[in-house]
Amino acid sequence: MKKPQGRAIILRLVERCDVVYENFRPGALDRLGVGYEACRRVNPSIIYASATGYGQTARMRTGPGKT
């Protein structure tokens, strides 16, 4: 996803799918160019689910989840 070719592949897949599920740290996919807004541009009816170790707004939200 860090290379343009990778982003293009992801967005081509998003065009054909119904749901995107991701569990990266908040904002990571936005920085890579394949976050919710980018997915919605290529597929306006996309269902985009995000699960993180500490949620989107918690104090530790940018930290990695612990196992």
mmCIF file as Biopython writes it, N, C-alpha, C and O atoms, coordinates in Angstrom:
data_model
#
loop_
_atom_site.group_PDB
_atom_site.id
_atom_site.type_symbol
_atom_site.label_atom_id
_atom_site.label_alt_id
_atom_site.label_comp_id
_atom_site.label_asym_id
_atom_site.label_entity_id
_atom_site.label_seq_id
_atom_site.pdbx_PDB_ins_code
_atom_site.Cartn_x
_atom_site.Cartn_y
_atom_site.Cartn_z
_atom_site.occupancy
_atom_site.B_iso_or_equiv
_atom_site.auth_seq_id
_atom_site.auth_asym_id
_atom_site.pdbx_PDB_model_num
ATOM 1   N N  . MET A ? 1  ? 0.810   -1.200  0.000  1.0 0.0 1  A 1 
ATOM 2   C CA . MET A ? 1  ? 0.000   0.000   0.000  1.0 0.0 1  A 1 
ATOM 3   C C  . MET A ? 1  ? 0.851   1.260   0.000  1.0 0.0 1  A 1 
ATOM 4   O O  . MET A ? 1  ? 0.337   2.352   -0.245 1.0 0.0 1  A 1 
ATOM 5   N N  . LYS A ? 2  ? 2.130   1.127   0.268  1.0 0.0 2  A 1 
ATOM 6   C CA . LYS A ? 2  ? 2.987   2.306   0.308  1.0 0.0 2  A 1 
ATOM 7   C C  . LYS A ? 2  ? 3.414   2.759   -1.077 1.0 0.0 2  A 1 
ATOM 8   O O  . LYS A ? 2  ? 3.917   3.871   -1.238 1.0 0.0 2  A 1 
ATOM 9   N N  . LYS A ? 3  ? 3.221   1.917   -2.069 1.0 0.0 3  A 1 
ATOM 10  C CA . LYS A ? 3  ? 3.566   2.276   -3.445 1.0 0.0 3  A 1 
ATOM 11  C C  . LYS A ? 3  ? 2.286   2.560   -4.227 1.0 0.0 3  A 1 
ATOM 12  O O  . LYS A ? 3  ? 1.240   1.993   -3.911 1.0 0.0 3  A 1 
ATOM 13  N N  . PRO A ? 4  ? 2.344   3.421   -5.234 1.0 0.0 4  A 1 
ATOM 14  C CA . PRO A ? 4  ? 1.153   3.739   -6.023 1.0 0.0 4  A 1 
ATOM 15  C C  . PRO A ? 4  ? 0.469   2.502   -6.612 1.0 0.0 4  A 1 
ATOM 16  O O  . PRO A ? 4  ? -0.758  2.450   -6.690 1.0 0.0 4  A 1 
ATOM 17  N N  . GLN A ? 5  ? 1.252   1.515   -7.023 1.0 0.0 5  A 1 
ATOM 18  C CA . GLN A ? 5  ? 0.665   0.305   -7.601 1.0 0.0 5  A 1 
ATOM 19  C C  . GLN A ? 5  ? -0.169  -0.444  -6.560 1.0 0.0 5  A 1 
ATOM 20  O O  . GLN A ? 5  ? -1.231  -0.978  -6.877 1.0 0.0 5  A 1 
ATOM 21  N N  . GLY A ? 6  ? 0.309   -0.480  -5.340 1.0 0.0 6  A 1 
ATOM 22  C CA . GLY A ? 6  ? -0.424  -1.140  -4.264 1.0 0.0 6  A 1 
ATOM 23  C C  . GLY A ? 6  ? -1.726  -0.433  -3.948 1.0 0.0 6  A 1 
ATOM 24  O O  . GLY A ? 6  ? -2.761  -1.076  -3.771 1.0 0.0 6  A 1 
ATOM 25  N N  . ARG A ? 7  ? -1.678  0.892   -3.876 1.0 0.0 7  A 1 
ATOM 26  C CA . ARG A ? 7  ? -2.905  1.670   -3.636 1.0 0.0 7  A 1 
ATOM 27  C C  . ARG A ? 7  ? -3.907  1.439   -4.751 1.0 0.0 7  A 1 
ATOM 28  O O  . ARG A ? 7  ? -5.101  1.285   -4.495 1.0 0.0 7  A 1 
ATOM 29  N N  . ALA A ? 8  ? -3.429  1.414   -5.981 1.0 0.0 8  A 1 
ATOM 30  C CA . ALA A ? 8  ? -4.320  1.199   -7.122 1.0 0.0 8  A 1 
ATOM 31  C C  . ALA A ? 8  ? -4.998  -0.169  -7.035 1.0 0.0 8  A 1 
ATOM 32  O O  . ALA A ? 8  ? -6.186  -0.292  -7.335 1.0 0.0 8  A 1 
ATOM 33  N N  . ILE A ? 9  ? -4.259  -1.182  -6.633 1.0 0.0 9  A 1 
ATOM 34  C CA . ILE A ? 9  ? -4.842  -2.519  -6.484 1.0 0.0 9  A 1 
ATOM 35  C C  . ILE A ? 9  ? -5.925  -2.517  -5.416 1.0 0.0 9  A 1 
ATOM 36  O O  . ILE A ? 9  ? -7.015  -3.048  -5.627 1.0 0.0 9  A 1 
ATOM 37  N N  . ILE A ? 10 ? -5.621  -1.916  -4.264 1.0 0.0 10 A 1 
ATOM 38  C CA . ILE A ? 10 ? -6.604  -1.852  -3.171 1.0 0.0 10 A 1 
ATOM 39  C C  . ILE A ? 10 ? -7.876  -1.159  -3.652 1.0 0.0 10 A 1 
ATOM 40  O O  . ILE A ? 10 ? -8.974  -1.668  -3.425 1.0 0.0 10 A 1 
ATOM 41  N N  . LEU A ? 11 ? -7.749  -0.018  -4.304 1.0 0.0 11 A 1 
ATOM 42  C CA . LEU A ? 11 ? -8.930  0.735   -4.727 1.0 0.0 11 A 1 
ATOM 43  C C  . LEU A ? 11 ? -9.704  0.011   -5.832 1.0 0.0 11 A 1 
ATOM 44  O O  . LEU A ? 11 ? -10.925 0.146   -5.913 1.0 0.0 11 A 1 
ATOM 45  N N  . ARG A ? 12 ? -9.019  -0.748  -6.676 1.0 0.0 12 A 1 
ATOM 46  C CA . ARG A ? 12 ? -9.735  -1.565  -7.676 1.0 0.0 12 A 1 
ATOM 47  C C  . ARG A ? 12 ? -10.551 -2.664  -6.986 1.0 0.0 12 A 1 
ATOM 48  O O  . ARG A ? 12 ? -11.664 -2.975  -7.410 1.0 0.0 12 A 1 
ATOM 49  N N  . LEU A ? 13 ? -10.000 -3.236  -5.942 1.0 0.0 13 A 1 
ATOM 50  C CA . LEU A ? 13 ? -10.747 -4.242  -5.181 1.0 0.0 13 A 1 
ATOM 51  C C  . LEU A ? 13 ? -11.961 -3.615  -4.494 1.0 0.0 13 A 1 
ATOM 52  O O  . LEU A ? 13 ? -13.039 -4.207  -4.462 1.0 0.0 13 A 1 
ATOM 53  N N  . VAL A ? 14 ? -11.776 -2.423  -3.951 1.0 0.0 14 A 1 
ATOM 54  C CA . VAL A ? 14 ? -12.869 -1.724  -3.264 1.0 0.0 14 A 1 
ATOM 55  C C  . VAL A ? 14 ? -14.022 -1.439  -4.228 1.0 0.0 14 A 1 
ATOM 56  O O  . VAL A ? 14 ? -15.184 -1.459  -3.821 1.0 0.0 14 A 1 
ATOM 57  N N  . GLU A ? 15 ? -13.718 -1.178  -5.484 1.0 0.0 15 A 1 
ATOM 58  C CA . GLU A ? 15 ? -14.774 -0.933  -6.470 1.0 0.0 15 A 1 
ATOM 59  C C  . GLU A ? 15 ? -15.744 -2.109  -6.547 1.0 0.0 15 A 1 
ATOM 60  O O  . GLU A ? 15 ? -16.927 -1.917  -6.829 1.0 0.0 15 A 1 
ATOM 61  N N  . ARG A ? 16 ? -15.258 -3.312  -6.301 1.0 0.0 16 A 1 
ATOM 62  C CA . ARG A ? 16 ? -16.058 -4.529  -6.493 1.0 0.0 16 A 1 
ATOM 63  C C  . ARG A ? 16 ? -16.580 -5.146  -5.204 1.0 0.0 16 A 1 
ATOM 64  O O  . ARG A ? 16 ? -17.351 -6.105  -5.258 1.0 0.0 16 A 1 
ATOM 65  N N  . CYS A ? 17 ? -16.190 -4.633  -4.063 1.0 0.0 17 A 1 
ATOM 66  C CA . CYS A ? 17 ? -16.612 -5.280  -2.818 1.0 0.0 17 A 1 
ATOM 67  C C  . CYS A ? 17 ? -17.719 -4.481  -2.130 1.0 0.0 17 A 1 
ATOM 68  O O  . CYS A ? 17 ? -18.012 -3.341  -2.489 1.0 0.0 17 A 1 
ATOM 69  N N  . ASP A ? 18 ? -18.313 -5.117  -1.143 1.0 0.0 18 A 1 
ATOM 70  C CA . ASP A ? 18 ? -19.385 -4.485  -0.369 1.0 0.0 18 A 1 
ATOM 71  C C  . ASP A ? 18 ? -18.872 -3.922  0.951  1.0 0.0 18 A 1 
ATOM 72  O O  . ASP A ? 18 ? -19.375 -2.910  1.439  1.0 0.0 18 A 1 
ATOM 73  N N  . VAL A ? 19 ? -17.861 -4.587  1.531  1.0 0.0 19 A 1 
ATOM 74  C CA . VAL A ? 19 ? -17.391 -4.233  2.870  1.0 0.0 19 A 1 
ATOM 75  C C  . VAL A ? 19 ? -15.871 -4.177  2.893  1.0 0.0 19 A 1 
ATOM 76  O O  . VAL A ? 19 ? -15.196 -5.024  2.308  1.0 0.0 19 A 1 
ATOM 77  N N  . VAL A ? 20 ? -15.345 -3.174  3.573  1.0 0.0 20 A 1 
ATOM 78  C CA . VAL A ? 20 ? -13.914 -3.104  3.890  1.0 0.0 20 A 1 
ATOM 79  C C  . VAL A ? 20 ? -13.818 -3.158  5.406  1.0 0.0 20 A 1 
ATOM 80  O O  . VAL A ? 20 ? -14.481 -2.392  6.106  1.0 0.0 20 A 1 
ATOM 81  N N  . TYR A ? 21 ? -12.992 -4.063  5.909  1.0 0.0 21 A 1 
ATOM 82  C CA . TYR A ? 21 ? -12.742 -4.171  7.347  1.0 0.0 21 A 1 
ATOM 83  C C  . TYR A ? 21 ? -11.246 -3.979  7.569  1.0 0.0 21 A 1 
ATOM 84  O O  . TYR A ? 21 ? -10.432 -4.651  6.937  1.0 0.0 21 A 1 
ATOM 85  N N  . GLU A ? 22 ? -10.889 -3.079  8.450  1.0 0.0 22 A 1 
ATOM 86  C CA . GLU A ? 22 ? -9.473  -2.836  8.726  1.0 0.0 22 A 1 
ATOM 87  C C  . GLU A ? 22 ? -9.235  -2.705  10.218 1.0 0.0 22 A 1 
ATOM 88  O O  . GLU A ? 22 ? -10.129 -2.327  10.976 1.0 0.0 22 A 1 
ATOM 89  N N  . ASN A ? 23 ? -8.004  -3.027  10.632 1.0 0.0 23 A 1 
ATOM 90  C CA . ASN A ? 23 ? -7.668  -2.891  12.053 1.0 0.0 23 A 1 
ATOM 91  C C  . ASN A ? 23 ? -6.295  -2.256  12.240 1.0 0.0 23 A 1 
ATOM 92  O O  . ASN A ? 23 ? -5.515  -2.670  13.099 1.0 0.0 23 A 1 
ATOM 93  N N  . PHE A ? 24 ? -6.015  -1.250  11.425 1.0 0.0 24 A 1 
ATOM 94  C CA . PHE A ? 24 ? -4.788  -0.473  11.572 1.0 0.0 24 A 1 
ATOM 95  C C  . PHE A ? 24 ? -4.983  0.596   12.643 1.0 0.0 24 A 1 
ATOM 96  O O  . PHE A ? 24 ? -6.104  0.833   13.094 1.0 0.0 24 A 1 
ATOM 97  N N  . ARG A ? 25 ? -3.901  1.234   13.045 1.0 0.0 25 A 1 
ATOM 98  C CA . ARG A ? 25 ? -4.020  2.362   13.977 1.0 0.0 25 A 1 
ATOM 99  C C  . ARG A ? 25 ? -4.822  3.481   13.311 1.0 0.0 25 A 1 
ATOM 100 O O  . ARG A ? 25 ? -4.787  3.623   12.089 1.0 0.0 25 A 1 
ATOM 101 N N  . PRO A ? 26 ? -5.551  4.282   14.110 1.0 0.0 26 A 1 
ATOM 102 C CA . PRO A ? 26 ? -6.349  5.361   13.530 1.0 0.0 26 A 1 
ATOM 103 C C  . PRO A ? 26 ? -5.515  6.273   12.632 1.0 0.0 26 A 1 
ATOM 104 O O  . PRO A ? 26 ? -4.441  6.730   13.023 1.0 0.0 26 A 1 
ATOM 105 N N  . GLY A ? 27 ? -6.018  6.533   11.430 1.0 0.0 27 A 1 
ATOM 106 C CA . GLY A ? 27 ? -5.366  7.433   10.493 1.0 0.0 27 A 1 
ATOM 107 C C  . GLY A ? 27 ? -4.334  6.782   9.582  1.0 0.0 27 A 1 
ATOM 108 O O  . GLY A ? 27 ? -3.895  7.402   8.613  1.0 0.0 27 A 1 
ATOM 109 N N  . ALA A ? 28 ? -3.939  5.546   9.872  1.0 0.0 28 A 1 
ATOM 110 C CA . ALA A ? 28 ? -2.889  4.900   9.077  1.0 0.0 28 A 1 
ATOM 111 C C  . ALA A ? 28 ? -3.300  4.736   7.612  1.0 0.0 28 A 1 
ATOM 112 O O  . ALA A ? 28 ? -2.516  5.039   6.712  1.0 0.0 28 A 1 
ATOM 113 N N  . LEU A ? 29 ? -4.505  4.265   7.371  1.0 0.0 29 A 1 
ATOM 114 C CA . LEU A ? 29 ? -4.928  4.056   5.982  1.0 0.0 29 A 1 
ATOM 115 C C  . LEU A ? 29 ? -5.198  5.382   5.268  1.0 0.0 29 A 1 
ATOM 116 O O  . LEU A ? 29 ? -5.028  5.476   4.053  1.0 0.0 29 A 1 
ATOM 117 N N  . ASP A ? 30 ? -5.609  6.389   6.003  1.0 0.0 30 A 1 
ATOM 118 C CA . ASP A ? 30 ? -5.750  7.726   5.394  1.0 0.0 30 A 1 
ATOM 119 C C  . ASP A ? 30 ? -4.397  8.208   4.891  1.0 0.0 30 A 1 
ATOM 120 O O  . ASP A ? 30 ? -4.293  8.727   3.780  1.0 0.0 30 A 1 
ATOM 121 N N  . ARG A ? 31 ? -3.365  8.040   5.703  1.0 0.0 31 A 1 
ATOM 122 C CA . ARG A ? 31 ? -2.017  8.458   5.295  1.0 0.0 31 A 1 
ATOM 123 C C  . ARG A ? 31 ? -1.523  7.673   4.080  1.0 0.0 31 A 1 
ATOM 124 O O  . ARG A ? 31 ? -0.754  8.196   3.273  1.0 0.0 31 A 1 
ATOM 125 N N  . LEU A ? 32 ? -1.956  6.438   3.950  1.0 0.0 32 A 1 
ATOM 126 C CA . LEU A ? 32 ? -1.557  5.612   2.817  1.0 0.0 32 A 1 
ATOM 127 C C  . LEU A ? 32 ? -2.420  5.833   1.569  1.0 0.0 32 A 1 
ATOM 128 O O  . LEU A ? 32 ? -2.128  5.301   0.498  1.0 0.0 32 A 1 
ATOM 129 N N  . GLY A ? 33 ? -3.482  6.625   1.724  1.0 0.0 33 A 1 
ATOM 130 C CA . GLY A ? 33 ? -4.336  6.935   0.577  1.0 0.0 33 A 1 
ATOM 131 C C  . GLY A ? 33 ? -5.429  5.926   0.300  1.0 0.0 33 A 1 
ATOM 132 O O  . GLY A ? 33 ? -6.008  5.926   -0.786 1.0 0.0 33 A 1 
ATOM 133 N N  . VAL A ? 34 ? -5.725  5.055   1.271  1.0 0.0 34 A 1 
ATOM 134 C CA . VAL A ? 34 ? -6.790  4.071   1.080  1.0 0.0 34 A 1 
ATOM 135 C C  . VAL A ? 34 ? -7.748  4.045   2.271  1.0 0.0 34 A 1 
ATOM 136 O O  . VAL A ? 34 ? -8.307  2.999   2.599  1.0 0.0 34 A 1 
ATOM 137 N N  . GLY A ? 35 ? -7.934  5.191   2.914  1.0 0.0 35 A 1 
ATOM 138 C CA . GLY A ? 35 ? -8.864  5.301   4.030  1.0 0.0 35 A 1 
ATOM 139 C C  . GLY A ? 35 ? -10.302 5.379   3.550  1.0 0.0 35 A 1 
ATOM 140 O O  . GLY A ? 35 ? -10.590 5.190   2.368  1.0 0.0 35 A 1 
ATOM 141 N N  . TYR A ? 36 ? -11.201 5.660   4.487  1.0 0.0 36 A 1 
ATOM 142 C CA . TYR A ? 36 ? -12.638 5.671   4.184  1.0 0.0 36 A 1 
ATOM 143 C C  . TYR A ? 36 ? -12.988 6.601   3.027  1.0 0.0 36 A 1 
ATOM 144 O O  . TYR A ? 36 ? -13.695 6.189   2.108  1.0 0.0 36 A 1 
ATOM 145 N N  . GLU A ? 37 ? -12.518 7.826   3.051  1.0 0.0 37 A 1 
ATOM 146 C CA . GLU A ? 37 ? -12.890 8.775   1.996  1.0 0.0 37 A 1 
ATOM 147 C C  . GLU A ? 37 ? -12.415 8.309   0.622  1.0 0.0 37 A 1 
ATOM 148 O O  . GLU A ? 37 ? -13.143 8.449   -0.361 1.0 0.0 37 A 1 
ATOM 149 N N  . ALA A ? 38 ? -11.228 7.767   0.544  1.0 0.0 38 A 1 
ATOM 150 C CA . ALA A ? 38 ? -10.714 7.253   -0.738 1.0 0.0 38 A 1 
ATOM 151 C C  . ALA A ? 38 ? -11.554 6.075   -1.212 1.0 0.0 38 A 1 
ATOM 152 O O  . ALA A ? 38 ? -11.863 5.965   -2.398 1.0 0.0 38 A 1 
ATOM 153 N N  . CYS A ? 39 ? -11.921 5.198   -0.287 1.0 0.0 39 A 1 
ATOM 154 C CA . CYS A ? 39 ? -12.760 4.051   -0.650 1.0 0.0 39 A 1 
ATOM 155 C C  . CYS A ? 39 ? -14.149 4.508   -1.089 1.0 0.0 39 A 1 
ATOM 156 O O  . CYS A ? 39 ? -14.707 3.981   -2.051 1.0 0.0 39 A 1 
ATOM 157 N N  . ARG A ? 40 ? -14.693 5.477   -0.391 1.0 0.0 40 A 1 
ATOM 158 C CA . ARG A ? 40 ? -16.029 5.978   -0.727 1.0 0.0 40 A 1 
ATOM 159 C C  . ARG A ? 40 ? -16.055 6.656   -2.093 1.0 0.0 40 A 1 
ATOM 160 O O  . ARG A ? 40 ? -17.067 6.607   -2.792 1.0 0.0 40 A 1 
ATOM 161 N N  . ARG A ? 41 ? -14.949 7.286   -2.475 1.0 0.0 41 A 1 
ATOM 162 C CA . ARG A ? 41 ? -14.906 7.917   -3.810 1.0 0.0 41 A 1 
ATOM 163 C C  . ARG A ? 41 ? -15.033 6.882   -4.920 1.0 0.0 41 A 1 
ATOM 164 O O  . ARG A ? 41 ? -15.667 7.149   -5.940 1.0 0.0 41 A 1 
ATOM 165 N N  . VAL A ? 42 ? -14.441 5.708   -4.740 1.0 0.0 42 A 1 
ATOM 166 C CA . VAL A ? 42 ? -14.518 4.697   -5.796 1.0 0.0 42 A 1 
ATOM 167 C C  . VAL A ? 42 ? -15.734 3.787   -5.651 1.0 0.0 42 A 1 
ATOM 168 O O  . VAL A ? 42 ? -16.132 3.130   -6.613 1.0 0.0 42 A 1 
ATOM 169 N N  . ASN A ? 43 ? -16.332 3.742   -4.451 1.0 0.0 43 A 1 
ATOM 170 C CA . ASN A ? 43 ? -17.519 2.919   -4.227 1.0 0.0 43 A 1 
ATOM 171 C C  . ASN A ? 43 ? -18.388 3.603   -3.170 1.0 0.0 43 A 1 
ATOM 172 O O  . ASN A ? 43 ? -18.233 3.337   -1.979 1.0 0.0 43 A 1 
ATOM 173 N N  . PRO A ? 44 ? -19.304 4.482   -3.596 1.0 0.0 44 A 1 
ATOM 174 C CA . PRO A ? 44 ? -20.101 5.258   -2.647 1.0 0.0 44 A 1 
ATOM 175 C C  . PRO A ? 44 ? -20.953 4.419   -1.696 1.0 0.0 44 A 1 
ATOM 176 O O  . PRO A ? 44 ? -21.353 4.918   -0.644 1.0 0.0 44 A 1 
ATOM 177 N N  . SER A ? 45 ? -21.240 3.175   -2.029 1.0 0.0 45 A 1 
ATOM 178 C CA . SER A ? 45 ? -22.077 2.356   -1.146 1.0 0.0 45 A 1 
ATOM 179 C C  . SER A ? 45 ? -21.256 1.439   -0.242 1.0 0.0 45 A 1 
ATOM 180 O O  . SER A ? 45 ? -21.807 0.522   0.368  1.0 0.0 45 A 1 
ATOM 181 N N  . ILE A ? 46 ? -19.962 1.672   -0.148 1.0 0.0 46 A 1 
ATOM 182 C CA . ILE A ? 46 ? -19.087 0.812   0.644  1.0 0.0 46 A 1 
ATOM 183 C C  . ILE A ? 46 ? -19.460 0.862   2.125  1.0 0.0 46 A 1 
ATOM 184 O O  . ILE A ? 46 ? -19.818 1.917   2.649  1.0 0.0 46 A 1 
ATOM 185 N N  . ILE A ? 47 ? -19.373 -0.265  2.777  1.0 0.0 47 A 1 
ATOM 186 C CA . ILE A ? 47 ? -19.488 -0.352  4.233  1.0 0.0 47 A 1 
ATOM 187 C C  . ILE A ? 47 ? -18.061 -0.474  4.740  1.0 0.0 47 A 1 
ATOM 188 O O  . ILE A ? 47 ? -17.354 -1.413  4.374  1.0 0.0 47 A 1 
ATOM 189 N N  . TYR A ? 48 ? -17.627 0.458   5.574  1.0 0.0 48 A 1 
ATOM 190 C CA . TYR A ? 48 ? -16.240 0.537   6.019  1.0 0.0 48 A 1 
ATOM 191 C C  . TYR A ? 48 ? -16.209 0.347   7.525  1.0 0.0 48 A 1 
ATOM 192 O O  . TYR A ? 48 ? -16.684 1.202   8.272  1.0 0.0 48 A 1 
ATOM 193 N N  . ALA A ? 49 ? -15.657 -0.765  7.970  1.0 0.0 49 A 1 
ATOM 194 C CA . ALA A ? 49 ? -15.596 -1.069  9.399  1.0 0.0 49 A 1 
ATOM 195 C C  . ALA A ? 49 ? -14.155 -0.970  9.879  1.0 0.0 49 A 1 
ATOM 196 O O  . ALA A ? 49 ? -13.230 -1.424  9.205  1.0 0.0 49 A 1 
ATOM 197 N N  . SER A ? 50 ? -13.978 -0.376  11.041 1.0 0.0 50 A 1 
ATOM 198 C CA . SER A ? 50 ? -12.647 -0.201  11.592 1.0 0.0 50 A 1 
ATOM 199 C C  . SER A ? 50 ? -12.642 -0.644  13.047 1.0 0.0 50 A 1 
ATOM 200 O O  . SER A ? 50 ? -13.499 -0.235  13.830 1.0 0.0 50 A 1 
ATOM 201 N N  . ALA A ? 51 ? -11.674 -1.482  13.407 1.0 0.0 51 A 1 
ATOM 202 C CA . ALA A ? 51 ? -11.515 -1.923  14.797 1.0 0.0 51 A 1 
ATOM 203 C C  . ALA A ? 51 ? -10.068 -1.664  15.197 1.0 0.0 51 A 1 
ATOM 204 O O  . ALA A ? 51 ? -9.142  -2.083  14.502 1.0 0.0 51 A 1 
ATOM 205 N N  . THR A ? 52 ? -9.879  -0.982  16.305 1.0 0.0 52 A 1 
ATOM 206 C CA . THR A ? 52 ? -8.527  -0.692  16.778 1.0 0.0 52 A 1 
ATOM 207 C C  . THR A ? 52 ? -8.372  -1.195  18.206 1.0 0.0 52 A 1 
ATOM 208 O O  . THR A ? 52 ? -9.356  -1.489  18.884 1.0 0.0 52 A 1 
ATOM 209 N N  . GLY A ? 53 ? -7.150  -1.288  18.644 1.0 0.0 53 A 1 
ATOM 210 C CA . GLY A ? 53 ? -6.880  -1.783  19.985 1.0 0.0 53 A 1 
ATOM 211 C C  . GLY A ? 53 ? -7.512  -0.939  21.078 1.0 0.0 53 A 1 
ATOM 212 O O  . GLY A ? 53 ? -7.953  -1.473  22.096 1.0 0.0 53 A 1 
ATOM 213 N N  . TYR A ? 54 ? -7.561  0.377   20.881 1.0 0.0 54 A 1 
ATOM 214 C CA . TYR A ? 54 ? -8.057  1.278   21.924 1.0 0.0 54 A 1 
ATOM 215 C C  . TYR A ? 54 ? -9.138  2.236   21.441 1.0 0.0 54 A 1 
ATOM 216 O O  . TYR A ? 54 ? -9.459  3.196   22.142 1.0 0.0 54 A 1 
ATOM 217 N N  . GLY A ? 55 ? -9.703  2.002   20.268 1.0 0.0 55 A 1 
ATOM 218 C CA . GLY A ? 55 ? -10.752 2.871   19.756 1.0 0.0 55 A 1 
ATOM 219 C C  . GLY A ? 55 ? -10.191 4.055   18.989 1.0 0.0 55 A 1 
ATOM 220 O O  . GLY A ? 55 ? -8.976  4.200   18.852 1.0 0.0 55 A 1 
ATOM 221 N N  . GLN A ? 56 ? -11.073 4.890   18.495 1.0 0.0 56 A 1 
ATOM 222 C CA . GLN A ? 56 ? -10.688 6.031   17.672 1.0 0.0 56 A 1 
ATOM 223 C C  . GLN A ? 56 ? -10.366 7.280   18.485 1.0 0.0 56 A 1 
ATOM 224 O O  . GLN A ? 56 ? -9.684  8.176   17.988 1.0 0.0 56 A 1 
ATOM 225 N N  . THR A ? 57 ? -10.849 7.357   19.737 1.0 0.0 57 A 1 
ATOM 226 C CA . THR A ? 57 ? -10.695 8.599   20.489 1.0 0.0 57 A 1 
ATOM 227 C C  . THR A ? 57 ? -10.010 8.435   21.843 1.0 0.0 57 A 1 
ATOM 228 O O  . THR A ? 57 ? -9.772  9.432   22.526 1.0 0.0 57 A 1 
ATOM 229 N N  . ALA A ? 58 ? -9.691  7.226   22.246 1.0 0.0 58 A 1 
ATOM 230 C CA . ALA A ? 58 ? -9.078  6.998   23.563 1.0 0.0 58 A 1 
ATOM 231 C C  . ALA A ? 58 ? -7.684  7.614   23.635 1.0 0.0 58 A 1 
ATOM 232 O O  . ALA A ? 58 ? -7.056  7.870   22.608 1.0 0.0 58 A 1 
ATOM 233 N N  . ARG A ? 59 ? -7.214  7.847   24.833 1.0 0.0 59 A 1 
ATOM 234 C CA . ARG A ? 59 ? -5.896  8.446   25.045 1.0 0.0 59 A 1 
ATOM 235 C C  . ARG A ? 59 ? -4.797  7.622   24.384 1.0 0.0 59 A 1 
ATOM 236 O O  . ARG A ? 59 ? -3.839  8.196   23.865 1.0 0.0 59 A 1 
ATOM 237 N N  . MET A ? 60 ? -4.904  6.314   24.386 1.0 0.0 60 A 1 
ATOM 238 C CA . MET A ? 60 ? -3.867  5.432   23.832 1.0 0.0 60 A 1 
ATOM 239 C C  . MET A ? 60 ? -4.172  5.005   22.406 1.0 0.0 60 A 1 
ATOM 240 O O  . MET A ? 60 ? -3.607  4.017   21.939 1.0 0.0 60 A 1 
ATOM 241 N N  . ARG A ? 61 ? -5.039  5.708   21.704 1.0 0.0 61 A 1 
ATOM 242 C CA . ARG A ? 61 ? -5.502  5.291   20.374 1.0 0.0 61 A 1 
ATOM 243 C C  . ARG A ? 61 ? -4.403  5.097   19.339 1.0 0.0 61 A 1 
ATOM 244 O O  . ARG A ? 61 ? -4.575  4.300   18.417 1.0 0.0 61 A 1 
ATOM 245 N N  . THR A ? 62 ? -3.296  5.789   19.460 1.0 0.0 62 A 1 
ATOM 246 C CA . THR A ? 62 ? -2.237  5.645   18.454 1.0 0.0 62 A 1 
ATOM 247 C C  . THR A ? 62 ? -1.258  4.533   18.795 1.0 0.0 62 A 1 
ATOM 248 O O  . THR A ? 62 ? -0.346  4.256   18.017 1.0 0.0 62 A 1 
ATOM 249 N N  . GLY A ? 63 ? -1.428  3.903   19.927 1.0 0.0 63 A 1 
ATOM 250 C CA . GLY A ? 63 ? -0.534  2.817   20.310 1.0 0.0 63 A 1 
ATOM 251 C C  . GLY A ? 63 ? -0.979  1.490   19.730 1.0 0.0 63 A 1 
ATOM 252 O O  . GLY A ? 63 ? -2.148  1.326   19.379 1.0 0.0 63 A 1 
ATOM 253 N N  . PRO A ? 64 ? -0.058  0.536   19.624 1.0 0.0 64 A 1 
ATOM 254 C CA . PRO A ? 64 ? -0.436  -0.775  19.111 1.0 0.0 64 A 1 
ATOM 255 C C  . PRO A ? 64 ? -1.262  -1.531  20.148 1.0 0.0 64 A 1 
ATOM 256 O O  . PRO A ? 64 ? -1.079  -1.345  21.352 1.0 0.0 64 A 1 
ATOM 257 N N  . GLY A ? 65 ? -2.166  -2.379  19.680 1.0 0.0 65 A 1 
ATOM 258 C CA . GLY A ? 65 ? -2.933  -3.210  20.590 1.0 0.0 65 A 1 
ATOM 259 C C  . GLY A ? 65 ? -2.031  -4.249  21.241 1.0 0.0 65 A 1 
ATOM 260 O O  . GLY A ? 65 ? -1.088  -4.728  20.612 1.0 0.0 65 A 1 
ATOM 261 N N  . LYS A ? 66 ? -2.299  -4.589  22.452 1.0 0.0 66 A 1 
ATOM 262 C CA . LYS A ? 66 ? -1.513  -5.587  23.189 1.0 0.0 66 A 1 
ATOM 263 C C  . LYS A ? 66 ? -2.244  -6.919  23.138 1.0 0.0 66 A 1 
ATOM 264 O O  . LYS A ? 66 ? -3.474  -6.968  23.143 1.0 0.0 66 A 1 
ATOM 265 N N  . THR A ? 67 ? -1.481  -7.988  23.089 1.0 0.0 67 A 1 
ATOM 266 C CA . THR A ? 67 ? -2.094  -9.327  23.116 1.0 0.0 67 A 1 
ATOM 267 C C  . THR A ? 67 ? -1.831  -9.991  24.432 1.0 0.0 67 A 1 
ATOM 268 O O  . THR A ? 67 ? -2.264  -11.123 24.649 1.0 0.0 67 A 1 
#
